[in-house]
Amino acid sequence: MSRTLLSKKYFAEGALLLVTLLWGGTFVIVKESLSDASPMLFIAMRFSFASIFLIPFAIKNKHLFDAASVKAGLFLGTLIFVAFAAQTAGLRYTTATKSGFITGSLVVMVPIFQLLIEKRKPSNGAIIGIFLVFVGILFLSSGGNSIFTFLSELGGNFNIGDSFTLLCAALFALHVVYLDVLTKKYDYRILVVFQIVVAGVLGFIFAYGFNLIELEKLKITFSGNLLFGILYTALFATVITTILQTKYQKDVSPTKAGIVYSFEPIFAALFAFFVLSEKITNFGFVGSLLIFSGLIVSEVYDSLKKKNGINKSQS
């Protein structure tokens, strides 16, 4: 790999790490905001306000719109919204701990979908990294309790909320893989606009639909926390992250992107520590270290393998 391509790859991974950092901040902010708004309505407002921020962006690039790229954006937007909706529905019936662990299992699903959809096998370094990250998420999710107690709880009481959350993880994993496929075919600017607009429209449809069938009552009380929550999630955790993710993920393999996204619970724990004074347990530190090690090992292993391959070819 040339120096230019290598620097491009590392820059893209840095952009995705920034995306993950911004996502990590949403847990604390959304937790505070949901006391003033029902979950599905909050999602609808988040993506709708994000759509408003994108109006100038859409007008400036309207000449790029065509039927195929718009259809791709609609598909990605539907995927990302249903993933958020499944995660929100799942949290009504399962614990936050189990939700975090099951959502984190997307790191294992991404290489499977990558193999099935793109016919690309992940590298050995990525496979080792995935194993370390998955064990790290297990430690993070178990909190201060025994790992064995957590595994017993996970396997012995799999309820409807866990099923929704597993669906959420699968949809997020599919989104990562299809983003890799579609950003290589269509302009990222069109995909950004339509992903967010579609998610906003579907948010209001589902919010009012859930209200009609009494699955979730519409609730909103405008407050400083809610307005800040909508502003942060709309601008930083939706518009900026979607632009960065859609523009740069194509320069990183889906499997490696999944490993980078696994830093989200680490950033969430750090925000909770500094903002809400929540303690990070010993298991949390071990889990964070394992996730970080997973990224480093996957990078170093693949780099050494490529270097050895070049040396052999030159000898």
HELIX and SHEET records of a PDB file:
HELIX    1   1 ARG A    3  GLY A   24  1                                  22    
HELIX    2   2 THR A   26  SER A   33  1                                   8    
HELIX    3   3 PRO A   39  PHE A   53  1                                  15    
HELIX    4   4 ILE A   55  LYS A   60  1                                   6    
HELIX    5   5 LYS A   62  LEU A   64  5                                   3    
HELIX    6   6 ALA A   67  GLY A   90  1                                  24    
HELIX    7   7 ALA A   96  GLY A  104  1                                   9    
HELIX    8   8 LEU A  106  PHE A  113  1                                   8    
HELIX    9   9 GLN A  114  GLU A  118  3                                   5    
HELIX   10  10 ASN A  124  SER A  142  1                                  19    
HELIX   11  11 ILE A  147  GLY A  156  1                                  10    
HELIX   12  12 ILE A  160  LEU A  182  1                                  23    
HELIX   13  13 TYR A  188  LEU A  212  1                                  25    
HELIX   14  14 GLY A  224  LEU A  231  1                                   8    
HELIX   15  15 TYR A  232  ILE A  240  3                                   9    
HELIX   16  16 THR A  241  TYR A  248  1                                   8    
HELIX   17  17 GLN A  249  ASP A  251  5                                   3    
HELIX   18  18 PRO A  254  TYR A  261  1                                   8    
HELIX   19  19 GLU A  264  LEU A  276  1                                  13    
HELIX   20  20 ASN A  282  GLN A  314  1                                  33    
END                                                                             
